[in-house]
Amino acid sequence: MDLRAQAERLLPEDADRALLVARVFDPAVGGPCVAAVRDGRAVDLTPVAPTVSDLLERSDVHAVVGEHEGPGWDLGDLIDATLRRDRSAARLLAPVDLQVLKAAGVTFVRSMVERVIEERAKGDAGRAEDVRVRIGDAVRGRISQLRPGSPEAAAVKEVLVAEGLWSQYLEVGIGPDPEIFTKAPVLSAVGTGDQIGVLARSEWNNPEPELVLAVTSTGRPVAATLGNDVNLRDFEGRSALLLTEAKDNNASCAIGPFLRLFDDEFGLDDARAVEITLEVTGEDGFTLRGINPVSEISRDPVELIAHAHGPHHSYPDGFVLFTGTMFAPTEDRGRPGAGFTHRDGDVVSISSPRLGTLVNEVTSAEQAPDWTFGIRSLMANLAERGLLGSATMVTG
């Protein structure tokens, strides 16, 4: 990994005007700290907000992130240790903690078509191109401009059923209800610089570069970041009932590098307009590039949030929501017709000018560092540090 090049891209291009939240694992205290990133430093906010979940619930969150003074860490040192994966030094973590990790699937037409292809190919990458040619034009021509859940979408569904082309993926892609699922356990996400894991026995898999929204316990989106919803196409293609095994593995959820709070400089409308760039560089010299323009999403992010949160489902610690991707790589890597799949050592960079860069190196889920610091460890560590008193937990 080219550390210098990645370090220069880690921060948003307008970081001096951004309200950025980080999490830092500090070996000196044996646990994570909440931090505000500004002026080349990460300022420790843990005394006033022991978790990111607590911080985002505060009515004065903008003032705390923008103005709180105190000790902290040199940002350059943090980034250096993070990208070198130096676990003996303070380093950046995924910038979320107690929030539930949720995801919306099949929210872009292109990815929806690829899911249909996975299903028809039964998870066999070698059959995908034949299926793609056979159904691609017919499907795209009918649904590219449809609003999900509309009468027009219902009419198209009738036509596709009659032609034998209907699929469970088209149902969630243009039907009234989107796919909302739990991506991974609380606290299991890895951050920028960490390794990401795919199952060793998977033969067809890919990154999924996505906009990730941080949402409070009241269902209000308050921040954005980047995410990689690592996916095993062969597993999900064999059966949608394998979704959990395809999505939730050791180190299979990456989020970061920072949360950017919504404010006058960067709001939800700006997040809706984000273009997310993906670059994969392999040790074999293979390169892959793509763009996920969030503006082309089929359902507005607020609509997706409403399907995740409401009278039907509450999240007392808040949640983060992967909003989906239109990027589904079809370039051959290796034999013709085999499509793209990861190899060990791939460096995956997911970036957007106003959100920074999330960079990870691919390994197998079996070889990635074990996830050992869970909720019990966090609570024990915060208690040992005297950070669980009622005074620090006031949300305002």
C-alpha positions as CSV (number, residue, x, y, z in Angstrom):
1,M,0.0,0.0,0.0
2,D,1.4,3.4,-1.0
3,L,1.1,5.1,2.4
4,R,2.0,8.6,1.3
5,A,-0.5,8.7,-1.5
6,Q,-3.3,7.3,0.6
7,A,-2.6,9.6,3.5
8,E,-2.9,12.7,1.3
9,R,-6.4,11.5,0.1
10,L,-7.7,10.4,3.5
11,L,-9.2,13.8,4.5
12,P,-12.0,15.6,2.6
13,E,-10.7,18.3,0.2
14,D,-12.5,20.9,2.3
15,A,-11.6,19.5,5.7
16,D,-10.9,22.9,7.1
17,R,-14.7,23.7,6.7
18,A,-16.0,20.3,7.7
19,L,-17.2,19.0,11.1
20,L,-15.5,15.6,11.2
21,V,-15.9,12.9,13.9
22,A,-13.4,10.1,14.3
23,R,-12.9,7.1,16.6
24,V,-9.4,6.5,17.9
25,F,-8.1,3.3,19.6
26,D,-5.6,4.5,22.1
27,P,-3.4,1.7,23.7
28,A,-2.7,4.1,26.6
29,V,-6.3,3.7,27.8
30,G,-6.9,0.3,26.3
31,G,-9.9,1.3,24.3
32,P,-11.6,3.6,21.9
33,C,-12.0,7.4,22.1
34,V,-14.4,9.8,20.3
35,A,-12.6,12.6,18.6
36,A,-13.2,15.8,16.6
37,V,-10.8,16.2,13.6
38,R,-9.6,19.8,13.1
39,D,-6.4,21.8,12.6
40,G,-4.2,18.8,12.1
41,R,-5.3,17.1,15.4
42,A,-7.9,14.7,16.7
43,V,-9.3,16.4,19.8
44,D,-10.5,13.9,22.5
45,L,-14.3,14.3,23.1
46,T,-14.6,11.2,25.2
47,P,-15.0,13.0,28.5
48,V,-18.2,14.7,27.2
49,A,-19.4,11.9,24.8
50,P,-18.1,8.4,25.7
51,T,-19.5,7.0,22.5
52,V,-20.2,8.3,19.0
53,S,-23.8,7.2,19.6
54,D,-24.0,9.6,22.6
55,L,-22.3,12.4,20.6
56,L,-24.8,12.3,17.7
57,E,-27.8,12.4,20.1
58,R,-26.6,15.7,21.7
59,S,-28.5,18.8,20.7
60,D,-25.2,20.7,20.9
61,V,-23.2,18.2,18.7
62,H,-22.1,20.9,16.3
63,A,-20.7,23.1,19.1
64,V,-19.0,20.1,20.8
65,V,-17.3,18.9,17.5
66,G,-16.4,22.4,16.4
67,E,-15.3,24.1,19.6
68,H,-14.4,21.6,22.4
69,E,-10.8,21.9,23.5
70,G,-8.7,19.4,25.2
71,P,-5.9,16.9,24.7
72,G,-5.8,14.6,21.7
73,W,-3.5,13.2,19.0
74,D,-1.5,14.4,16.1
75,L,-3.6,13.6,13.0
76,G,-0.5,12.8,10.9
77,D,0.7,10.3,13.5
78,L,-2.8,8.7,13.7
79,I,-3.0,8.3,9.9
80,D,0.5,6.9,9.7
81,A,-0.1,4.3,12.3
82,T,-3.5,3.5,10.8
83,L,-2.2,2.8,7.3
84,R,0.7,0.8,8.6
85,R,-1.7,-1.2,10.8
86,D,0.5,-0.5,13.8
87,R,-1.5,-1.8,16.7
88,S,1.0,-0.6,19.3
89,A,0.2,3.1,18.5
90,A,-3.0,5.1,18.6
91,R,-4.9,4.6,15.3
92,L,-8.2,5.3,13.6
93,L,-11.1,3.0,13.9
94,A,-14.4,2.9,12.0
95,P,-16.2,6.1,13.1
96,V,-19.3,4.4,14.6
97,D,-19.8,2.3,17.6
98,L,-23.2,1.4,19.2
99,Q,-25.2,2.1,16.1
100,V,-26.8,-0.9,14.4
101,L,-25.3,-1.5,11.0
102,K,-28.1,-1.6,8.5
103,A,-28.0,-1.7,4.7
104,A,-30.4,-1.1,1.8
105,G,-30.0,-3.4,-1.2
106,V,-30.9,-3.2,-4.9
107,T,-31.4,0.6,-4.9
108,F,-29.9,1.2,-8.3
109,V,-31.0,-0.2,-11.6
110,R,-27.6,-1.5,-12.7
111,S,-27.0,-3.4,-9.5
112,M,-30.6,-4.7,-9.6
113,V,-29.9,-6.1,-13.1
114,E,-26.7,-7.7,-11.8
115,R,-28.6,-9.3,-8.9
116,V,-31.1,-10.8,-11.4
117,I,-28.1,-12.1,-13.4
118,E,-26.6,-13.7,-10.2
119,E,-29.9,-15.4,-9.5
120,R,-30.3,-16.7,-13.0
121,A,-26.7,-17.9,-13.2
122,K,-27.2,-19.6,-9.8
123,G,-24.0,-18.0,-8.5
124,D,-21.8,-19.3,-11.4
125,A,-19.7,-16.5,-12.7
126,G,-19.0,-18.4,-15.9
127,R,-22.7,-18.4,-16.8
128,A,-23.2,-14.7,-16.0
129,E,-22.3,-13.2,-19.4
130,D,-24.7,-15.4,-21.3
131,V,-27.5,-14.5,-18.9
132,R,-26.5,-10.8,-19.1
133,V,-26.8,-10.8,-22.9
134,R,-30.1,-12.7,-22.8
135,I,-32.0,-10.5,-20.4
136,G,-30.0,-7.3,-20.1
137,D,-31.6,-5.2,-22.8
138,A,-35.1,-6.4,-22.1
139,V,-34.9,-5.6,-18.4
140,R,-33.1,-2.3,-18.6
141,G,-35.3,-0.9,-21.3
142,R,-38.4,-1.4,-19.2
143,I,-37.3,-0.2,-15.8
144,S,-34.5,2.4,-16.1
145,Q,-36.9,5.4,-15.5
146,L,-39.4,3.8,-13.2
147,R,-40.2,5.1,-9.7
148,P,-40.4,2.1,-7.3
149,G,-43.9,1.4,-6.0
150,S,-45.6,3.5,-8.7
151,P,-48.6,2.3,-10.8
152,E,-46.2,2.3,-13.8
153,A,-43.9,0.0,-11.9
154,A,-46.8,-2.3,-11.1
155,A,-47.8,-2.4,-14.8
156,V,-44.2,-3.3,-15.8
157,K,-44.2,-6.1,-13.2
158,E,-47.2,-7.7,-14.9
159,V,-45.4,-7.6,-18.2
160,L,-42.2,-9.2,-16.8
161,V,-44.1,-11.9,-15.0
162,A,-45.8,-12.7,-18.3
163,E,-42.4,-13.0,-20.0
164,G,-41.0,-15.1,-17.3
165,L,-38.4,-12.5,-16.2
166,W,-39.8,-11.6,-12.8
167,S,-37.3,-11.9,-9.9
168,Q,-37.2,-11.3,-6.2
169,Y,-34.6,-8.6,-6.9
170,L,-36.9,-6.8,-9.3
171,E,-39.6,-7.0,-6.5
172,V,-37.4,-5.0,-4.1
173,G,-35.9,-2.9,-6.9
174,I,-39.2,-1.5,-8.3
175,G,-41.8,-2.8,-5.9
176,P,-43.3,-0.8,-3.0
177,D,-40.9,-2.1,-0.3
178,P,-37.0,-1.9,-0.5
179,E,-34.6,-4.5,0.8
180,I,-33.4,-3.4,4.3
181,F,-31.2,-5.8,6.2
182,T,-28.8,-5.9,9.1
183,K,-25.3,-5.9,7.6
184,A,-23.2,-6.8,10.6
185,P,-23.1,-6.9,14.4
186,V,-22.7,-3.7,16.4
187,L,-19.0,-2.7,16.8
188,S,-17.8,-5.2,14.1
189,A,-17.1,-2.7,11.3
190,V,-13.5,-2.1,10.3
191,G,-12.1,1.3,9.5
192,T,-9.8,2.8,6.9
193,G,-6.4,1.1,6.7
194,D,-7.8,-2.2,8.0
195,Q,-8.0,-5.4,6.1
196,I,-11.3,-6.5,4.7
197,G,-12.3,-10.1,4.5
198,V,-14.0,-12.4,1.9
199,L,-14.6,-16.1,2.6
200,A,-11.8,-18.1,1.3
201,R,-14.1,-20.5,-0.5
202,S,-15.9,-17.7,-2.4
203,E,-15.1,-17.7,-6.1
204,W,-17.1,-14.6,-7.2
205,N,-17.2,-11.5,-5.0
206,N,-16.8,-7.8,-5.2
207,P,-16.6,-4.5,-3.3
208,E,-19.7,-2.3,-3.0
209,P,-18.8,1.4,-2.7
210,E,-21.6,3.2,-0.9
211,L,-22.8,6.3,0.8
212,V,-23.4,5.6,4.5
213,L,-25.7,7.8,6.6
214,A,-25.6,8.1,10.4
215,V,-29.1,8.3,11.8
216,T,-30.1,9.2,15.4
217,S,-32.6,7.3,17.6
218,T,-35.3,9.6,16.3
219,G,-34.7,8.7,12.7
220,R,-32.9,11.9,11.8
221,P,-29.9,11.6,9.4
222,V,-27.1,13.8,10.9
223,A,-23.9,12.7,9.2
224,A,-22.4,10.9,6.2
225,T,-19.4,8.7,5.5
226,L,-18.2,6.0,3.0
227,G,-18.7,2.3,3.2
228,N,-17.8,-1.0,1.6
229,D,-20.6,-3.5,1.7
230,V,-18.3,-6.4,0.8
231,N,-20.4,-9.0,-1.1
232,L,-20.1,-12.6,-2.1
233,R,-21.9,-12.9,-5.5
234,D,-21.7,-16.6,-5.7
235,F,-23.3,-17.2,-2.3
236,E,-26.2,-14.8,-2.8
237,G,-26.7,-15.9,-6.4
238,R,-27.2,-19.5,-5.3
239,S,-30.0,-18.5,-2.9
240,A,-31.2,-15.2,-1.4
241,L,-31.4,-17.2,1.9
242,L,-27.6,-17.1,1.9
243,L,-27.6,-13.3,2.2
244,T,-26.3,-13.3,5.8
245,E,-23.4,-15.7,4.8
246,A,-22.7,-13.5,1.8
247,K,-22.7,-10.3,3.7
248,D,-21.7,-10.9,7.3
249,N,-18.3,-12.3,7.8
250,N,-15.2,-11.4,9.7
251,A,-14.0,-7.9,8.5
252,S,-16.7,-7.8,5.8
253,C,-18.0,-4.3,6.7
254,A,-15.8,-1.3,6.3
255,I,-16.8,2.3,7.2
256,G,-14.9,5.5,7.2
257,P,-12.6,7.3,7.4
258,F,-14.7,9.9,9.3
259,L,-18.3,10.9,9.9
260,R,-19.0,14.3,8.3
261,L,-21.8,16.1,10.3
262,F,-24.5,17.8,8.3
263,D,-24.3,21.6,8.6
264,D,-24.5,24.7,6.4
265,E,-21.4,23.6,4.5
266,F,-22.5,20.0,3.8
267,G,-26.1,18.8,4.2
268,L,-28.3,16.0,3.2
269,D,-28.8,17.5,-0.3
270,D,-25.0,17.5,-0.7
271,A,-24.9,13.8,0.3
272,R,-27.5,13.1,-2.3
273,A,-25.3,14.5,-5.0
274,V,-22.1,12.7,-3.9
275,E,-20.1,10.8,-6.6
276,I,-18.2,7.9,-5.1
277,T,-15.2,6.6,-6.9
278,L,-13.9,3.0,-6.6
279,E,-10.4,1.9,-7.5
280,V,-9.1,-1.7,-7.0
281,T,-5.4,-2.3,-7.6
282,G,-4.2,-5.9,-7.5
283,E,-0.7,-7.4,-6.9
284,D,-1.1,-9.0,-10.3
285,G,-1.2,-5.6,-12.0
286,F,-5.0,-5.7,-12.4
287,T,-6.8,-2.4,-12.0
288,L,-10.5,-1.7,-11.8
289,R,-12.3,1.7,-11.6
290,G,-15.9,2.7,-11.3
291,I,-18.2,5.4,-10.1
292,N,-21.3,5.3,-7.9
293,P,-23.3,8.5,-8.5
294,V,-25.7,8.6,-5.6
295,S,-27.9,11.0,-7.5
296,E,-29.0,8.0,-9.7
297,I,-30.4,6.1,-6.7
298,S,-33.9,4.7,-7.3
299,R,-35.3,5.6,-3.8
300,D,-34.4,8.8,-1.9
301,P,-32.3,8.2,1.2
302,V,-35.1,9.6,3.4
303,E,-37.5,7.0,2.0
304,L,-34.9,4.3,2.8
305,I,-34.6,5.6,6.4
306,A,-38.3,5.5,6.8
307,H,-38.4,1.9,5.8
308,A,-35.7,1.1,8.4
309,H,-37.0,3.3,11.3
310,G,-40.5,4.2,12.5
311,P,-43.4,2.9,14.5
312,H,-42.5,-0.5,13.2
313,H,-38.8,-0.4,14.4
314,S,-36.8,1.7,16.7
315,Y,-33.1,2.0,17.4
316,P,-32.3,3.5,20.8
317,D,-28.6,3.9,20.0
318,G,-29.2,5.0,16.4
319,F,-28.1,3.3,13.3
320,V,-26.1,3.7,10.2
321,L,-27.5,2.9,6.8
322,F,-25.6,1.7,3.7
323,T,-27.7,3.2,0.9
324,G,-26.7,0.8,-1.9
325,T,-24.6,1.0,-5.0
326,M,-25.0,1.0,-8.8
327,F,-21.5,-0.4,-9.1
328,A,-21.4,-4.1,-10.0
329,P,-18.1,-5.0,-11.8
330,T,-18.3,-7.2,-14.9
331,E,-14.8,-6.8,-16.2
332,D,-13.0,-10.2,-16.7
333,R,-10.1,-11.0,-14.4
334,G,-8.5,-14.1,-15.6
335,R,-10.3,-16.3,-18.0
336,P,-12.8,-14.7,-20.4
337,G,-16.4,-14.7,-19.2
338,A,-15.4,-15.2,-15.5
339,G,-16.0,-11.6,-14.5
340,F,-14.4,-9.8,-11.6
341,T,-13.5,-11.3,-8.3
342,H,-11.1,-10.3,-5.5
343,R,-7.7,-11.7,-4.9
344,D,-5.6,-11.5,-1.7
345,G,-3.7,-8.3,-1.6
346,D,-6.1,-6.1,-3.6
347,V,-6.1,-2.5,-2.4
348,V,-9.6,-1.1,-2.5
349,S,-10.0,2.7,-2.4
350,I,-13.4,4.2,-2.0
351,S,-13.4,8.0,-2.2
352,S,-15.4,11.2,-2.6
353,P,-13.9,14.7,-2.5
354,R,-16.0,15.9,0.4
355,L,-15.9,12.6,2.4
356,G,-12.3,11.5,2.0
357,T,-11.0,8.1,1.2
358,L,-11.8,4.7,2.7
359,V,-8.9,2.3,1.8
360,N,-8.6,-1.3,2.7
361,E,-6.6,-4.4,1.7
362,V,-8.3,-7.6,0.8
363,T,-7.6,-10.8,2.6
364,S,-9.8,-13.8,3.5
365,A,-12.3,-13.5,6.3
366,E,-10.5,-16.5,7.9
367,Q,-7.1,-14.7,7.9
368,A,-8.3,-11.2,8.8
369,P,-7.7,-10.1,12.4
370,D,-10.3,-11.6,14.8
371,W,-13.0,-9.2,16.0
372,T,-12.5,-9.4,19.8
373,F,-13.6,-6.0,21.1
374,G,-17.3,-6.2,21.5
375,I,-20.0,-4.5,23.6
376,R,-18.9,-6.1,26.9
377,S,-15.3,-5.0,26.3
378,L,-16.4,-1.5,25.5
379,M,-18.6,-1.2,28.5
380,A,-15.9,-2.6,30.8
381,N,-13.3,-0.3,29.3
382,L,-15.5,2.8,29.7
383,A,-16.4,1.9,33.2
384,E,-12.7,1.4,34.1
385,R,-12.0,4.9,32.8
386,G,-14.9,6.4,34.8
387,L,-16.8,7.4,31.7
388,L,-20.2,5.8,32.4
389,G,-21.4,8.4,34.9
390,S,-24.8,10.1,34.3
391,A,-23.1,13.5,33.8
392,T,-21.3,12.3,30.7
393,M,-24.3,10.6,29.2
394,V,-26.6,13.7,29.1
395,T,-27.8,14.1,25.5
396,G,-29.3,17.6,25.7
